[in-house]
Amino acid sequence: RLTITAKSGTEGKLFGSIGTADIAEACTREGFKVERSEVRLPSGPLRMVGEHLVHLHLHADVDVQLPVTIVAEE
């Protein structure tokens, strides 16, 4: 489980988006070395606050689903 804080509007829409580089950086900060190229976003960049499911393609035979929670920055 990964939690990312981002600036958002009152209705939960992010100012900008969370992409593969942001997710890889957050994983590395938590102690898991993940490259940007290993992150798969099936629906494109994340643009809303809430729960999202991201796929990590770590090896030819290893795919992991990673729950990502985006919370509004205060």
All heavy atoms as a GROMACS GRO file, in nm:
protein
  560
    1ARG      N    1   0.086  -0.118   0.000
    1ARG     CA    2   0.000   0.000   0.000
    1ARG      C    3   0.090   0.123   0.000
    1ARG      O    4   0.187   0.131   0.073
    1ARG     CB    5  -0.088  -0.003   0.123
    1ARG     CG    6  -0.178   0.117   0.135
    1ARG     CD    7  -0.286   0.097   0.238
    1ARG     NE    8  -0.381  -0.007   0.203
    1ARG     CZ    9  -0.477   0.004   0.112
    1ARG    NH1   10  -0.488   0.114   0.043
    1ARG    NH2   11  -0.560  -0.094   0.090
    2LEU      N   12   0.055   0.220  -0.083
    2LEU     CA   13   0.134   0.341  -0.098
    2LEU      C   14   0.041   0.461  -0.085
    2LEU      O   15  -0.069   0.462  -0.140
    2LEU     CB   16   0.200   0.341  -0.237
    2LEU     CG   17   0.299   0.451  -0.269
    2LEU    CD1   18   0.422   0.438  -0.179
    2LEU    CD2   19   0.341   0.442  -0.414
    3THR      N   20   0.084   0.562  -0.010
    3THR     CA   21   0.004   0.684   0.007
    3THR      C   22   0.082   0.802  -0.048
    3THR      O   23   0.199   0.820  -0.015
    3THR     CB   24  -0.029   0.708   0.155
    3THR    OG1   25  -0.100   0.593   0.205
    3THR    CG2   26  -0.116   0.830   0.172
    4ILE      N   27   0.017   0.880  -0.133
    4ILE     CA   28   0.079   0.998  -0.193
    4ILE      C   29  -0.009   1.119  -0.159
    4ILE      O   30  -0.131   1.113  -0.172
    4ILE     CB   31   0.091   0.983  -0.346
    4ILE    CG1   32   0.181   0.863  -0.380
    4ILE    CG2   33   0.146   1.110  -0.410
    4ILE    CD1   34   0.192   0.833  -0.527
    5THR      N   35   0.055   1.228  -0.118
    5THR     CA   36  -0.016   1.352  -0.087
    5THR      C   37  -0.001   1.447  -0.206
    5THR      O   38   0.109   1.463  -0.259
    5THR     CB   39   0.042   1.416   0.039
    5THR    OG1   40   0.036   1.321   0.146
    5THR    CG2   41  -0.035   1.539   0.080
    6ALA      N   42  -0.113   1.507  -0.248
    6ALA     CA   43  -0.110   1.599  -0.361
    6ALA      C   44  -0.210   1.712  -0.340
    6ALA      O   45  -0.307   1.697  -0.267
    6ALA     CB   46  -0.144   1.523  -0.489
    7LYS      N   47  -0.184   1.824  -0.404
    7LYS     CA   48  -0.276   1.938  -0.397
    7LYS      C   49  -0.399   1.907  -0.481
    7LYS      O   50  -0.389   1.855  -0.592
    7LYS     CB   51  -0.208   2.065  -0.449
    7LYS     CG   52  -0.099   2.114  -0.359
    7LYS     CD   53  -0.042   2.244  -0.408
    7LYS     CE   54   0.068   2.291  -0.314
    7LYS     NZ   55   0.122   2.419  -0.353
    8SER      N   56  -0.515   1.940  -0.426
    8SER     CA   57  -0.639   1.913  -0.499
    8SER      C   58  -0.741   2.022  -0.472
    8SER      O   59  -0.730   2.097  -0.376
    8SER     CB   60  -0.696   1.777  -0.458
    8SER     OG   61  -0.742   1.782  -0.325
    9GLY      N   62  -0.843   2.025  -0.558
    9GLY     CA   63  -0.952   2.119  -0.541
    9GLY      C   64  -1.054   2.065  -0.443
    9GLY      O   65  -1.039   1.956  -0.387
   10THR      N   66  -1.162   2.139  -0.424
   10THR     CA   67  -1.263   2.101  -0.326
   10THR      C   68  -1.338   1.974  -0.362
   10THR      O   69  -1.388   1.906  -0.274
   10THR     CB   70  -1.365   2.216  -0.308
   10THR    OG1   71  -1.420   2.247  -0.436
   10THR    CG2   72  -1.300   2.338  -0.247
   11GLU      N   73  -1.346   1.940  -0.488
   11GLU     CA   74  -1.421   1.820  -0.529
   11GLU      C   75  -1.331   1.698  -0.549
   11GLU      O   76  -1.375   1.598  -0.604
   11GLU     CB   77  -1.501   1.849  -0.655
   11GLU     CG   78  -1.607   1.955  -0.630
   11GLU     CD   79  -1.691   1.984  -0.753
   11GLU    OE1   80  -1.689   1.903  -0.847
   11GLU    OE2   81  -1.759   2.087  -0.753
   12GLY      N   82  -1.205   1.706  -0.507
   12GLY     CA   83  -1.116   1.592  -0.514
   12GLY      C   84  -1.036   1.580  -0.642
   12GLY      O   85  -0.960   1.486  -0.660
   13LYS      N   86  -1.049   1.676  -0.733
   13LYS     CA   87  -0.972   1.673  -0.857
   13LYS      C   88  -0.835   1.733  -0.829
   13LYS      O   89  -0.824   1.840  -0.769
   13LYS     CB   90  -1.045   1.753  -0.965
   13LYS     CG   91  -0.982   1.743  -1.100
   13LYS     CD   92  -1.077   1.804  -1.203
   13LYS     CE   93  -1.014   1.830  -1.334
   13LYS     NZ   94  -0.972   1.733  -1.418
   14LEU      N   95  -0.730   1.662  -0.873
   14LEU     CA   96  -0.593   1.708  -0.847
   14LEU      C   97  -0.557   1.827  -0.934
   14LEU      O   98  -0.604   1.839  -1.047
   14LEU     CB   99  -0.494   1.595  -0.874
   14LEU     CG  100  -0.506   1.470  -0.788
   14LEU    CD1  101  -0.398   1.370  -0.827
   14LEU    CD2  102  -0.498   1.502  -0.641
   15PHE      N  103  -0.472   1.915  -0.881
   15PHE     CA  104  -0.410   2.019  -0.962
   15PHE      C  105  -0.292   1.953  -1.030
   15PHE      O  106  -0.186   1.936  -0.972
   15PHE     CB  107  -0.361   2.136  -0.875
   15PHE     CG  108  -0.472   2.208  -0.802
   15PHE    CD1  109  -0.460   2.237  -0.668
   15PHE    CD2  110  -0.586   2.247  -0.868
   15PHE    CE1  111  -0.559   2.305  -0.600
   15PHE    CE2  112  -0.688   2.315  -0.802
   15PHE     CZ  113  -0.674   2.344  -0.667
   16GLY      N  114  -0.310   1.909  -1.153
   16GLY     CA  115  -0.209   1.830  -1.223
   16GLY      C  116  -0.247   1.684  -1.214
   16GLY      O  117  -0.365   1.650  -1.208
   17SER      N  118  -0.147   1.596  -1.211
   17SER     CA  119  -0.176   1.453  -1.203
   17SER      C  120  -0.059   1.379  -1.140
   17SER      O  121   0.050   1.433  -1.126
   17SER     CB  122  -0.204   1.396  -1.343
   17SER     OG  123  -0.090   1.410  -1.424
   18ILE      N  124  -0.082   1.254  -1.104
   18ILE     CA  125   0.021   1.166  -1.050
   18ILE      C  126   0.055   1.066  -1.161
   18ILE      O  127  -0.033   0.993  -1.207
   18ILE     CB  128  -0.029   1.090  -0.925
   18ILE    CG1  129  -0.075   1.186  -0.816
   18ILE    CG2  130   0.078   0.994  -0.874
   18ILE    CD1  131   0.033   1.269  -0.754
   19GLY      N  132   0.180   1.066  -1.204
   19GLY     CA  133   0.222   0.978  -1.314
   19GLY      C  134   0.319   0.870  -1.268
   19GLY      O  135   0.342   0.850  -1.148
   20THR      N  136   0.377   0.801  -1.365
   20THR     CA  137   0.467   0.689  -1.336
   20THR      C  138   0.589   0.734  -1.257
   20THR      O  139   0.632   0.664  -1.165
   20THR     CB  140   0.511   0.620  -1.466
   20THR    OG1  141   0.570   0.717  -1.554
   20THR    CG2  142   0.394   0.553  -1.536
   21ALA      N  143   0.645   0.849  -1.289
   21ALA     CA  144   0.764   0.898  -1.218
   21ALA      C  145   0.732   0.927  -1.071
   21ALA      O  146   0.812   0.896  -0.982
   21ALA     CB  147   0.819   1.023  -1.286
   22ASP      N  148   0.615   0.985  -1.046
   22ASP     CA  149   0.575   1.016  -0.908
   22ASP      C  150   0.558   0.889  -0.826
   22ASP      O  151   0.599   0.882  -0.710
   22ASP     CB  152   0.443   1.094  -0.907
   22ASP     CG  153   0.451   1.223  -0.986
   22ASP    OD1  154   0.542   1.303  -0.959
   22ASP    OD2  155   0.367   1.242  -1.076
   23ILE      N  156   0.499   0.785  -0.885
   23ILE     CA  157   0.476   0.659  -0.814
   23ILE      C  158   0.609   0.588  -0.789
   23ILE      O  159   0.635   0.538  -0.680
   23ILE     CB  160   0.378   0.571  -0.892
   23ILE    CG1  161   0.240   0.640  -0.889
   23ILE    CG2  162   0.370   0.431  -0.832
   23ILE    CD1  163   0.138   0.579  -0.982
   24ALA      N  164   0.698   0.586  -0.889
   24ALA     CA  165   0.829   0.523  -0.872
   24ALA      C  166   0.909   0.594  -0.763
   24ALA      O  167   0.973   0.529  -0.679
   24ALA     CB  168   0.905   0.525  -1.004
   25GLU      N  169   0.903   0.726  -0.761
   25GLU     CA  170   0.974   0.804  -0.659
   25GLU      C  171   0.918   0.776  -0.519
   25GLU      O  172   0.994   0.761  -0.423
   25GLU     CB  173   0.960   0.953  -0.692
   25GLU     CG  174   1.032   1.045  -0.597
   25GLU     CD  175   1.010   1.191  -0.633
   25GLU    OE1  176   1.031   1.226  -0.750
   25GLU    OE2  177   0.971   1.268  -0.544
   26ALA      N  178   0.786   0.767  -0.507
   26ALA     CA  179   0.724   0.738  -0.377
   26ALA      C  180   0.762   0.598  -0.328
   26ALA      O  181   0.786   0.578  -0.210
   26ALA     CB  182   0.573   0.753  -0.387
   27CYS      N  183   0.767   0.501  -0.419
   27CYS     CA  184   0.809   0.364  -0.382
   27CYS      C  185   0.953   0.364  -0.333
   27CYS      O  186   0.984   0.300  -0.232
   27CYS     CB  187   0.795   0.270  -0.502
   27CYS     SG  188   0.627   0.225  -0.543
   28THR      N  189   1.040   0.435  -0.403
   28THR     CA  190   1.181   0.441  -0.364
   28THR      C  191   1.195   0.507  -0.228
   28THR      O  192   1.275   0.463  -0.144
   28THR     CB  193   1.262   0.517  -0.471
   28THR    OG1  194   1.246   0.449  -0.596
   28THR    CG2  195   1.409   0.521  -0.436
   29ARG      N  196   1.116   0.612  -0.202
   29ARG     CA  197   1.118   0.678  -0.071
   29ARG      C  198   1.078   0.583   0.040
   29ARG      O  199   1.125   0.595   0.153
   29ARG     CB  200   1.021   0.798  -0.075
   29ARG     CG  201   1.080   0.927  -0.036
   29ARG     CD  202   0.985   1.045  -0.026
   29ARG     NE  203   0.849   1.027  -0.067
   29ARG     CZ  204   0.798   1.073  -0.181
   29ARG    NH1  205   0.873   1.137  -0.267
   29ARG    NH2  206   0.670   1.055  -0.210
   30GLU      N  207   0.988   0.489   0.010
   30GLU     CA  208   0.942   0.392   0.110
   30GLU      C  209   1.038   0.273   0.123
   30GLU      O  210   1.014   0.183   0.202
   30GLU     CB  211   0.803   0.340   0.072
   30GLU     CG  212   0.694   0.445   0.082
   30GLU     CD  213   0.668   0.490   0.225
   30GLU    OE1  214   0.672   0.407   0.316
   30GLU    OE2  215   0.643   0.610   0.244
   31GLY      N  216   1.145   0.272   0.044
   31GLY     CA  217   1.246   0.167   0.056
   31GLY      C  218   1.238   0.056  -0.048
   31GLY      O  219   1.306  -0.045  -0.036
   32PHE      N  220   1.154   0.074  -0.150
   32PHE     CA  221   1.142  -0.026  -0.256
   32PHE      C  222   1.190   0.035  -0.386
   32PHE      O  223   1.127   0.128  -0.438
   32PHE     CB  224   0.996  -0.072  -0.271
   32PHE     CG  225   0.941  -0.132  -0.145
   32PHE    CD1  226   0.861  -0.056  -0.060
   32PHE    CD2  227   0.972  -0.262  -0.109
   32PHE    CE1  228   0.812  -0.110   0.057
   32PHE    CE2  229   0.923  -0.316   0.008
   32PHE     CZ  230   0.843  -0.240   0.091
   33LYS      N  231   1.301  -0.015  -0.439
   33LYS     CA  232   1.359   0.041  -0.562
   33LYS      C  233   1.272   0.001  -0.681
   33LYS      O  234   1.266  -0.114  -0.720
   33LYS     CB  235   1.501  -0.012  -0.581
   33LYS     CG  236   1.571   0.042  -0.702
   33LYS     CD  237   1.664   0.154  -0.664
   33LYS     CE  238   1.749   0.194  -0.783
   33LYS     NZ  239   1.688   0.298  -0.862
   34VAL      N  240   1.201   0.099  -0.736
   34VAL     CA  241   1.114   0.076  -0.851
   34VAL      C  242   1.150   0.179  -0.957
   34VAL      O  243   1.162   0.298  -0.927
   34VAL     CB  244   0.964   0.091  -0.812
   34VAL    CG1  245   0.875   0.080  -0.932
   34VAL    CG2  246   0.927  -0.014  -0.709
   35GLU      N  247   1.170   0.133  -1.080
   35GLU     CA  248   1.199   0.223  -1.190
   35GLU      C  249   1.070   0.274  -1.252
   35GLU      O  250   0.968   0.205  -1.250
   35GLU     CB  251   1.282   0.149  -1.298
   35GLU     CG  252   1.417   0.102  -1.250
   35GLU     CD  253   1.510   0.216  -1.215
   35GLU    OE1  254   1.504   0.322  -1.281
   35GLU    OE2  255   1.590   0.201  -1.121
   36ARG      N  256   1.076   0.390  -1.310
   36ARG     CA  257   0.958   0.449  -1.376
   36ARG      C  258   0.902   0.357  -1.484
   36ARG      O  259   0.782   0.345  -1.500
   36ARG     CB  260   1.000   0.584  -1.436
   36ARG     CG  261   0.891   0.651  -1.510
   36ARG     CD  262   0.940   0.780  -1.571
   36ARG     NE  263   0.832   0.837  -1.650
   36ARG     CZ  264   0.844   0.941  -1.727
   36ARG    NH1  265   0.960   1.002  -1.736
   36ARG    NH2  266   0.742   0.986  -1.794
   37SER      N  267   0.990   0.290  -1.556
   37SER     CA  268   0.947   0.201  -1.666
   37SER      C  269   0.874   0.077  -1.616
   37SER      O  270   0.806   0.010  -1.693
   37SER     CB  271   1.068   0.159  -1.750
   37SER     OG  272   1.161   0.088  -1.669
   38GLU      N  273   0.884   0.046  -1.486
   38GLU     CA  274   0.817  -0.071  -1.430
   38GLU      C  275   0.673  -0.040  -1.386
   38GLU      O  276   0.598  -0.130  -1.356
   38GLU     CB  277   0.897  -0.125  -1.311
   38GLU     CG  278   1.035  -0.174  -1.349
   38GLU     CD  279   1.122  -0.207  -1.231
   38GLU    OE1  280   1.107  -0.143  -1.124
   38GLU    OE2  281   1.206  -0.297  -1.245
   39VAL      N  282   0.637   0.088  -1.380
   39VAL     CA  283   0.504   0.128  -1.334
   39VAL      C  284   0.409   0.132  -1.453
   39VAL      O  285   0.438   0.193  -1.555
   39VAL     CB  286   0.509   0.267  -1.266
   39VAL    CG1  287   0.371   0.310  -1.222
   39VAL    CG2  288   0.605   0.266  -1.148
   40ARG      N  289   0.295   0.066  -1.439
   40ARG     CA  290   0.193   0.064  -1.544
   40ARG      C  291   0.065   0.129  -1.491
   40ARG      O  292   0.014   0.089  -1.386
   40ARG     CB  293   0.161  -0.080  -1.586
   40ARG     CG  294   0.281  -0.160  -1.632
   40ARG     CD  295   0.321  -0.123  -1.774
   40ARG     NE  296   0.413  -0.220  -1.830
   40ARG     CZ  297   0.544  -0.205  -1.833
   40ARG    NH1  298   0.598  -0.098  -1.781
   40ARG    NH2  299   0.622  -0.296  -1.887
   41LEU      N  300   0.016   0.227  -1.564
   41LEU     CA  301  -0.109   0.294  -1.527
   41LEU      C  302  -0.213   0.262  -1.635
   41LEU      O  303  -0.218   0.329  -1.739
   41LEU     CB  304  -0.087   0.446  -1.516
   41LEU     CG  305   0.012   0.491  -1.409
   41LEU    CD1  306   0.037   0.641  -1.417
   41LEU    CD2  307  -0.040   0.452  -1.273
   42PRO      N  308  -0.296   0.160  -1.611
   42PRO     CA  309  -0.390   0.116  -1.716
   42PRO      C  310  -0.488   0.224  -1.761
   42PRO      O  311  -0.529   0.226  -1.876
   42PRO     CB  312  -0.464  -0.001  -1.652
   42PRO     CG  313  -0.424  -0.006  -1.510
   42PRO     CD  314  -0.307   0.083  -1.490
   43SER      N  315  -0.523   0.317  -1.673
   43SER     CA  316  -0.620   0.422  -1.708
   43SER      C  317  -0.553   0.556  -1.730
   43SER      O  318  -0.620   0.659  -1.734
   43SER     CB  319  -0.724   0.435  -1.596
   43SER     OG  320  -0.788   0.313  -1.575
   44GLY      N  321  -0.422   0.559  -1.741
   44GLY     CA  322  -0.350   0.684  -1.758
   44GLY      C  323  -0.316   0.747  -1.623
   44GLY      O  324  -0.339   0.687  -1.518
   45PRO      N  325  -0.262   0.869  -1.625
   45PRO     CA  326  -0.223   0.937  -1.500
   45PRO      C  327  -0.341   0.950  -1.405
   45PRO      O  328  -0.455   0.964  -1.446
   45PRO     CB  329  -0.176   1.075  -1.547
   45PRO     CG  330  -0.142   1.057  -1.690
   45PRO     CD  331  -0.233   0.951  -1.743
   46LEU      N  332  -0.312   0.946  -1.275
   46LEU     CA  333  -0.414   0.956  -1.172
   46LEU      C  334  -0.448   1.102  -1.149
   46LEU      O  335  -0.359   1.184  -1.124
   46LEU     CB  336  -0.364   0.891  -1.042
   46LEU     CG  337  -0.307   0.749  -1.058
   46LEU    CD1  338  -0.254   0.698  -0.925
   46LEU    CD2  339  -0.410   0.656  -1.116
   47ARG      N  340  -0.576   1.137  -1.157
   47ARG     CA  341  -0.618   1.277  -1.150
   47ARG      C  342  -0.718   1.307  -1.038
   47ARG      O  343  -0.762   1.420  -1.025
   47ARG     CB  344  -0.679   1.319  -1.283
   47ARG     CG  345  -0.583   1.307  -1.398
   47ARG     CD  346  -0.646   1.353  -1.528
   47ARG     NE  347  -0.565   1.320  -1.642
   47ARG     CZ  348  -0.461   1.390  -1.685
   47ARG    NH1  349  -0.424   1.497  -1.619
   47ARG    NH2  350  -0.393   1.353  -1.791
   48MET      N  351  -0.754   1.205  -0.958
   48MET     CA  352  -0.852   1.224  -0.851
   48MET      C  353  -0.798   1.172  -0.718
   48MET      O  354  -0.721   1.077  -0.714
   48MET     CB  355  -0.981   1.148  -0.883
   48MET     CG  356  -1.058   1.201  -1.004
   48MET     SD  357  -1.128   1.363  -0.982
   48MET     CE  358  -1.256   1.330  -0.864
   49VAL      N  359  -0.842   1.234  -0.610
   49VAL     CA  360  -0.812   1.186  -0.475
   49VAL      C  361  -0.886   1.054  -0.455
   49VAL      O  362  -0.995   1.035  -0.508
   49VAL     CB  363  -0.859   1.291  -0.372
   49VAL    CG1  364  -0.855   1.236  -0.231
   49VAL    CG2  365  -0.776   1.417  -0.382
   50GLY      N  366  -0.826   0.960  -0.383
   50GLY     CA  367  -0.892   0.833  -0.353
   50GLY      C  368  -0.803   0.714  -0.377
   50GLY      O  369  -0.681   0.726  -0.388
   51GLU      N  370  -0.866   0.596  -0.383
   51GLU     CA  371  -0.795   0.469  -0.400
   51GLU      C  372  -0.781   0.437  -0.548
   51GLU      O  373  -0.877   0.451  -0.625
   51GLU     CB  374  -0.875   0.356  -0.334
   51GLU     CG  375  -0.890   0.371  -0.185
   51GLU     CD  376  -0.781   0.297  -0.108
   51GLU    OE1  377  -0.726   0.199  -0.161
   51GLU    OE2  378  -0.753   0.340   0.004
   52HIS      N  379  -0.662   0.392  -0.587
   52HIS     CA  380  -0.635   0.353  -0.725
   52HIS      C  381  -0.553   0.224  -0.723
   52HIS      O  382  -0.480   0.199  -0.628
   52HIS     CB  383  -0.556   0.461  -0.798
   52HIS     CG  384  -0.624   0.595  -0.798
   52HIS    ND1  385  -0.720   0.629  -0.889
   52HIS    CD2  386  -0.610   0.702  -0.716
   52HIS    CE1  387  -0.762   0.753  -0.864
   52HIS    NE2  388  -0.696   0.798  -0.758
   53LEU      N  389  -0.564   0.144  -0.828
   53LEU     CA  390  -0.487   0.022  -0.839
   53LEU      C  391  -0.386   0.039  -0.952
   53LEU      O  392  -0.422   0.065  -1.067
   53LEU     CB  393  -0.578  -0.097  -0.867
   53LEU     CG  394  -0.519  -0.233  -0.839
   53LEU    CD1  395  -0.474  -0.245  -0.693
   53LEU    CD2  396  -0.620  -0.342  -0.868
   54VAL      N  397  -0.257   0.028  -0.919
   54VAL     CA  398  -0.148   0.046  -1.014
   54VAL      C  399  -0.078  -0.089  -1.032
   54VAL      O  400  -0.068  -0.167  -0.937
   54VAL     CB  401  -0.048   0.151  -0.958
   54VAL    CG1  402   0.075   0.161  -1.043
   54VAL    CG2  403  -0.117   0.286  -0.946
   55HIS      N  404  -0.030  -0.116  -1.152
   55HIS     CA  405   0.040  -0.241  -1.179
   55HIS      C  406   0.190  -0.214  -1.188
   55HIS      O  407   0.231  -0.118  -1.251
   55HIS     CB  408  -0.010  -0.303  -1.310
   55HIS     CG  409  -0.157  -0.332  -1.310
   55HIS    ND1  410  -0.209  -0.446  -1.255
   55HIS    CD2  411  -0.261  -0.261  -1.354
   55HIS    CE1  412  -0.340  -0.444  -1.267
   55HIS    NE2  413  -0.375  -0.332  -1.327
   56LEU      N  414   0.268  -0.300  -1.124
   56LEU     CA  415   0.414  -0.293  -1.134
   56LEU      C  416   0.460  -0.416  -1.212
   56LEU      O  417   0.429  -0.529  -1.175
   56LEU     CB  418   0.479  -0.293  -0.994
   56LEU     CG  419   0.441  -0.178  -0.902
   56LEU    CD1  420   0.513  -0.193  -0.769
   56LEU    CD2  421   0.472  -0.045  -0.964
   57HIS      N  422   0.532  -0.392  -1.321
   57HIS     CA  423   0.585  -0.500  -1.404
   57HIS      C  424   0.734  -0.513  -1.370
   57HIS      O  425   0.819  -0.448  -1.429
   57HIS     CB  426   0.566  -0.466  -1.552
   57HIS     CG  427   0.612  -0.573  -1.645
   57HIS    ND1  428   0.543  -0.691  -1.660
   57HIS    CD2  429   0.719  -0.580  -1.726
   57HIS    CE1  430   0.605  -0.766  -1.748
   57HIS    NE2  431   0.713  -0.701  -1.789
   58LEU      N  432   0.764  -0.596  -1.268
   58LEU     CA  433   0.899  -0.603  -1.213
   58LEU      C  434   0.992  -0.695  -1.291
   58LEU      O  435   1.114  -0.679  -1.287
   58LEU     CB  436   0.892  -0.649  -1.066
   58LEU     CG  437   0.805  -0.558  -0.977
   58LEU    CD1  438   0.797  -0.617  -0.838
   58LEU    CD2  439   0.860  -0.417  -0.974
   59HIS      N  440   0.936  -0.792  -1.361
   59HIS     CA  441   1.014  -0.890  -1.436
   59HIS      C  442   0.920  -0.952  -1.538
   59HIS      O  443   0.798  -0.936  -1.528
   59HIS     CB  444   1.069  -0.996  -1.338
   59HIS     CG  445   1.166  -1.091  -1.400
   59HIS    ND1  446   1.125  -1.208  -1.459
   59HIS    CD2  447   1.300  -1.086  -1.413
   59HIS    CE1  448   1.232  -1.271  -1.505
   59HIS    NE2  449   1.339  -1.198  -1.479
   60ALA      N  450   0.974  -1.023  -1.634
   60ALA     CA  451   0.890  -1.084  -1.739
   60ALA      C  452   0.777  -1.168  -1.680
   60ALA      O  453   0.667  -1.172  -1.733
   60ALA     CB  454   0.976  -1.167  -1.831
   61ASP      N  455   0.803  -1.236  -1.568
   61ASP     CA  456   0.702  -1.323  -1.506
   61ASP      C  457   0.645  -1.266  -1.376
   61ASP      O  458   0.570  -1.335  -1.308
   61ASP     CB  459   0.763  -1.461  -1.476
   61ASP     CG  460   0.808  -1.531  -1.602
   61ASP    OD1  461   0.745  -1.510  -1.707
   61ASP    OD2  462   0.906  -1.607  -1.596
   62VAL      N  463   0.682  -1.143  -1.340
   62VAL     CA  464   0.640  -1.088  -1.211
   62VAL      C  465   0.564  -0.957  -1.232
   62VAL      O  466   0.622  -0.855  -1.267
   62VAL     CB  467   0.762  -1.063  -1.118
   62VAL    CG1  468   0.715  -1.008  -0.984
   62VAL    CG2  469   0.842  -1.189  -1.099
   63ASP      N  470   0.432  -0.964  -1.210
   63ASP     CA  471   0.347  -0.845  -1.211
   63ASP      C  472   0.281  -0.834  -1.074
   63ASP      O  473   0.230  -0.932  -1.022
   63ASP     CB  474   0.239  -0.856  -1.319
   63ASP     CG  475   0.296  -0.838  -1.459
   63ASP    OD1  476   0.372  -0.742  -1.479
   63ASP    OD2  477   0.263  -0.921  -1.546
   64VAL      N  478   0.283  -0.714  -1.017
   64VAL     CA  479   0.228  -0.691  -0.884
   64VAL      C  480   0.125  -0.580  -0.892
   64VAL      O  481   0.147  -0.479  -0.960
   64VAL     CB  482   0.341  -0.650  -0.786
   64VAL    CG1  483   0.286  -0.620  -0.648
   64VAL    CG2  484   0.449  -0.757  -0.780
   65GLN      N  485   0.013  -0.598  -0.823
   65GLN     CA  486  -0.085  -0.491  -0.812
   65GLN      C  487  -0.056  -0.414  -0.684
   65GLN      O  488  -0.043  -0.473  -0.578
   65GLN     CB  489  -0.226  -0.548  -0.809
   65GLN     CG  490  -0.267  -0.608  -0.940
   65GLN     CD  491  -0.413  -0.650  -0.941
   65GLN    OE1  492  -0.479  -0.648  -0.839
   65GLN    NE2  493  -0.462  -0.687  -1.057
   66LEU      N  494  -0.045  -0.283  -0.697
   66LEU     CA  495  -0.013  -0.196  -0.584
   66LEU      C  496  -0.128  -0.099  -0.559
   66LEU      O  497  -0.159  -0.017  -0.645
   66LEU     CB  498   0.116  -0.117  -0.613
   66LEU     CG  499   0.157  -0.013  -0.511
   66LEU    CD1  500   0.198  -0.079  -0.380
   66LEU    CD2  501   0.272   0.070  -0.565
   67PRO      N  502  -0.193  -0.109  -0.442
   67PRO     CA  503  -0.297  -0.010  -0.410
   67PRO      C  504  -0.231   0.124  -0.375
   67PRO      O  505  -0.142   0.130  -0.292
   67PRO     CB  506  -0.368  -0.069  -0.289
   67PRO     CG  507  -0.301  -0.196  -0.255
   67PRO     CD  508  -0.182  -0.213  -0.342
   68VAL      N  509  -0.275   0.230  -0.442
   68VAL     CA  510  -0.222   0.364  -0.418
   68VAL      C  511  -0.336   0.451  -0.370
   68VAL      O  512  -0.442   0.456  -0.432
   68VAL     CB  513  -0.162   0.423  -0.547
   68VAL    CG1  514  -0.119   0.567  -0.525
   68VAL    CG2  515  -0.043   0.340  -0.594
   69THR      N  516  -0.314   0.520  -0.258
   69THR     CA  517  -0.413   0.612  -0.204
   69THR      C  518  -0.360   0.753  -0.221
   69THR      O  519  -0.248   0.783  -0.176
   69THR     CB  520  -0.439   0.584  -0.055
   69THR    OG1  521  -0.479   0.448  -0.039
   69THR    CG2  522  -0.547   0.676   0.000
   70ILE      N  523  -0.439   0.838  -0.285
   70ILE     CA  524  -0.400   0.978  -0.300
   70ILE      C  525  -0.486   1.058  -0.202
   70ILE      O  526  -0.609   1.047  -0.203
   70ILE     CB  527  -0.423   1.027  -0.444
   70ILE    CG1  528  -0.338   0.944  -0.539
   70ILE    CG2  529  -0.387   1.175  -0.455
   70ILE    CD1  530  -0.357   0.978  -0.684
   71VAL      N  531  -0.417   1.133  -0.116
   71VAL     CA  532  -0.487   1.216  -0.018
   71VAL      C  533  -0.461   1.362  -0.048
   71VAL      O  534  -0.357   1.399  -0.100
   71VAL     CB  535  -0.445   1.180   0.127
   71VAL    CG1  536  -0.488   1.041   0.164
   71VAL    CG2  537  -0.296   1.196   0.146
   72ALA      N  538  -0.559   1.447  -0.014
   72ALA     CA  539  -0.548   1.590  -0.037
   72ALA      C  540  -0.448   1.653   0.060
   72ALA      O  541  -0.449   1.623   0.178
   72ALA     CB  542  -0.684   1.656  -0.022
   73GLU      N  543  -0.363   1.738   0.006
   73GLU     CA  544  -0.267   1.811   0.088
   73GLU      C  545  -0.341   1.921   0.163
   73GLU      O  546  -0.427   1.987   0.108
   73GLU     CB  547  -0.162   1.872  -0.005
   73GLU     CG  548  -0.044   1.932   0.063
   73GLU     CD  549   0.060   1.976  -0.039
   73GLU    OE1  550   0.142   1.894  -0.079
   73GLU    OE2  551   0.054   2.095  -0.079
   74GLU      N  552  -0.308   1.939   0.289
   74GLU     CA  553  -0.377   2.041   0.370
   74GLU      C  554  -0.304   2.172   0.367
   74GLU      O  555  -0.190   2.182   0.352
   74GLU     CB  556  -0.391   1.992   0.514
   74GLU     CG  557  -0.482   1.873   0.522
   74GLU     CD  558  -0.501   1.826   0.666
   74GLU    OE1  559  -0.466   1.900   0.758
   74GLU    OE2  560  -0.551   1.717   0.681
   0.00000   0.00000   0.00000
